Amino acid sequence: MFYSVRGTLAHLEAGVAVIECGGIGFKCLTSQNTARSLPPLGGEAKLYTHLHVREDAVELFGFATVQELNCFRMLTGVSGVGPKAALAVLSVLTPEQVAAASATGDSRAFTRASGVGSKLAQRIVLELRDKVRDIRTAGGAEPAGGPPSASDNAGAAVNALTVLGYQPSEASAVVARFDSALPVEELIRLSLKNMDSGRRGAAGGP
């Protein structure tokens, strides 16, 4: 229903940012990472949003980047991970770190988040890996030459980008532009930056 909100940052407190647009203040629940990226009060801010509807509440979640929004949706798709837990994860890990931890099986990274124990952290890793496998199976044939081996950094970066919602063919093509000896998180960061720049260029502006 809401793709994004853009306007004046009218209020900011722990876990909440209010963006005023056309005289209406939109209360957005946010991660600490998003909150740290916001301007001072009175500045212009844009958040990518997700509307969560429950029987007893309607909540709007706001994120600084599309990657964080996609990551939130992926996390809440995991059994036992609700919006509160997903925000807790995204308050201590960036989307790149979430994707890298999922792709490399680093469940301990998720236990840094408040309320996420070892069993839930292991379930996050397993289910996100399954999502990657399902996406690859549904996608049919692999790109020419096949994807990088999942045992190397490039392969882990491709899997991580797929966790964030990118198609395997797109992720493989972009990751291949960089040195596979780089750390997984750096490959993810560079690939996301490259894809974002390409899309802005195709759109004719920022």
Legacy VTK file of the C-alpha trace (Angstrom):
# vtk DataFile Version 3.0
C-alpha trace
ASCII
DATASET POLYDATA
POINTS 206 float
0.000 0.000 0.000
2.804 2.428 0.920
6.091 2.184 -0.968
7.840 5.060 0.790
7.277 8.273 2.722
9.241 11.456 2.189
8.965 14.629 4.175
10.113 16.424 7.312
11.499 14.452 10.229
9.122 15.692 12.925
9.960 13.356 15.787
12.581 10.740 16.638
12.809 8.391 19.613
14.088 4.874 20.213
12.558 2.671 17.528
10.272 5.390 16.120
10.580 8.083 13.470
7.710 10.398 12.482
7.828 11.737 8.922
5.428 14.600 8.209
4.092 14.606 4.651
1.389 17.005 3.514
0.327 17.778 7.056
0.128 14.111 8.078
2.680 12.589 10.440
3.499 8.984 9.578
4.744 7.027 12.578
7.345 4.568 11.312
8.894 1.862 13.460
12.587 1.731 12.643
15.826 -0.088 13.351
18.719 1.613 15.099
20.704 1.497 11.857
17.977 3.452 10.065
17.640 5.908 12.947
21.370 6.643 12.800
21.090 7.521 9.112
18.325 10.101 9.587
18.952 13.866 9.463
18.448 16.199 12.441
14.867 17.076 13.373
13.343 19.359 10.767
15.434 17.867 7.961
14.061 16.057 4.945
13.959 12.285 5.248
12.807 9.370 3.100
11.947 5.923 4.381
10.988 2.817 2.421
7.990 1.309 4.145
6.243 -1.927 4.986
2.662 -1.951 6.285
2.077 -4.741 8.800
-1.563 -5.557 9.546
-2.600 -7.605 12.553
-5.976 -8.266 14.136
-5.246 -5.782 16.904
-2.928 -3.271 15.195
-1.773 -1.692 11.962
1.922 -0.750 12.016
4.115 1.043 9.499
7.801 0.118 9.402
10.341 2.421 7.794
13.825 1.718 6.465
16.642 3.862 5.138
17.345 1.613 2.144
15.519 -0.833 -0.093
18.045 -3.486 0.955
17.074 -3.091 4.607
13.388 -3.287 3.701
13.955 -6.470 1.665
15.990 -7.927 4.505
13.209 -7.153 7.004
10.679 -8.946 4.810
12.969 -11.932 4.436
13.519 -12.138 8.191
9.819 -11.905 9.045
9.226 -14.741 6.596
11.228 -17.026 8.882
9.169 -19.124 11.290
9.262 -17.572 14.753
10.666 -14.206 13.624
8.191 -11.376 14.077
8.629 -7.694 13.223
10.106 -6.927 16.660
12.799 -9.588 16.329
13.542 -8.554 12.732
14.059 -4.939 13.841
16.318 -6.150 16.652
18.461 -8.009 14.113
18.615 -5.002 11.803
19.590 -2.795 14.723
22.847 -4.710 15.234
23.518 -6.025 11.707
23.420 -4.286 8.351
21.594 -6.007 5.460
25.016 -6.951 4.064
25.968 -8.586 7.368
22.627 -10.426 7.599
23.047 -11.764 4.083
26.684 -12.741 4.630
25.905 -14.503 7.934
23.045 -16.407 6.298
25.130 -17.431 3.299
28.101 -18.580 5.374
26.081 -20.268 8.140
27.200 -17.864 10.863
24.242 -18.226 13.217
26.180 -16.664 16.114
25.982 -13.270 14.403
22.206 -13.219 14.907
22.448 -13.886 18.644
23.782 -10.348 19.044
20.209 -9.147 18.558
18.021 -8.729 21.628
15.603 -11.624 22.009
17.300 -13.880 19.453
18.658 -17.036 21.046
20.835 -19.702 19.476
17.944 -21.905 18.313
16.164 -19.040 16.573
19.449 -17.858 15.066
20.063 -21.330 13.617
16.540 -21.404 12.207
17.100 -18.030 10.508
20.232 -19.337 8.788
18.586 -22.601 7.717
15.393 -21.038 6.381
17.156 -18.234 4.523
19.453 -20.809 2.933
16.364 -22.760 1.889
14.911 -19.620 0.315
18.075 -19.240 -1.746
17.864 -22.863 -2.868
14.183 -22.469 -3.818
14.925 -19.309 -5.820
17.733 -21.037 -7.706
15.549 -24.074 -8.476
12.666 -21.896 -9.681
15.016 -19.842 -11.804
15.887 -22.764 -14.075
19.245 -22.851 -15.829
22.204 -21.082 -14.272
24.031 -18.303 -16.125
26.647 -19.338 -18.674
29.515 -21.050 -16.874
27.376 -21.591 -13.757
27.542 -19.635 -10.503
30.696 -19.460 -8.437
31.133 -22.339 -6.014
29.313 -21.703 -2.744
32.549 -22.650 -0.980
34.368 -19.506 -2.080
33.790 -15.849 -1.275
32.174 -15.069 -4.628
29.713 -17.933 -4.253
28.829 -16.850 -0.721
28.313 -13.270 -1.940
25.979 -14.455 -4.717
23.974 -16.488 -2.190
23.857 -13.495 0.146
22.539 -11.186 -2.568
19.903 -13.773 -3.383
18.887 -13.705 0.284
18.310 -9.963 -0.158
15.930 -10.640 -3.052
18.127 -10.327 -6.146
17.908 -12.892 -8.944
20.826 -15.371 -9.034
21.717 -14.418 -12.621
21.865 -10.721 -11.741
23.868 -11.358 -8.580
26.351 -13.656 -10.331
26.975 -11.149 -13.122
27.689 -8.286 -10.730
29.820 -10.235 -8.242
31.964 -11.516 -11.121
33.161 -7.942 -11.731
35.106 -7.921 -8.479
38.069 -9.791 -7.038
36.756 -13.025 -5.475
39.574 -12.846 -2.919
37.829 -9.920 -1.218
35.909 -10.661 2.007
32.303 -11.737 1.470
30.856 -8.630 3.135
32.998 -6.356 0.936
31.882 -8.201 -2.210
28.265 -7.735 -1.135
28.779 -4.036 -0.402
30.477 -3.371 -3.743
27.860 -5.359 -5.651
24.958 -3.522 -4.014
26.607 -0.186 -4.746
27.160 -1.208 -8.369
23.567 -2.370 -8.848
22.156 0.757 -7.232
24.332 2.997 -9.440
23.275 1.113 -12.546
19.596 1.452 -11.750
19.883 5.164 -11.010
21.691 5.632 -14.316
19.024 3.699 -16.186
16.350 5.858 -14.570
18.139 8.998 -15.742
18.979 10.459 -12.341
19.234 9.961 -8.554
LINES 1 207
206 0 1 2 3 4 5 6 7 8 9 10 11 12 13 14 15 16 17 18 19 20 21 22 23 24 25 26 27 28 29 30 31 32 33 34 35 36 37 38 39 40 41 42 43 44 45 46 47 48 49 50 51 52 53 54 55 56 57 58 59 60 61 62 63 64 65 66 67 68 69 70 71 72 73 74 75 76 77 78 79 80 81 82 83 84 85 86 87 88 89 90 91 92 93 94 95 96 97 98 99 100 101 102 103 104 105 106 107 108 109 110 111 112 113 114 115 116 117 118 119 120 121 122 123 124 125 126 127 128 129 130 131 132 133 134 135 136 137 138 139 140 141 142 143 144 145 146 147 148 149 150 151 152 153 154 155 156 157 158 159 160 161 162 163 164 165 166 167 168 169 170 171 172 173 174 175 176 177 178 179 180 181 182 183 184 185 186 187 188 189 190 191 192 193 194 195 196 197 198 199 200 201 202 203 204 205
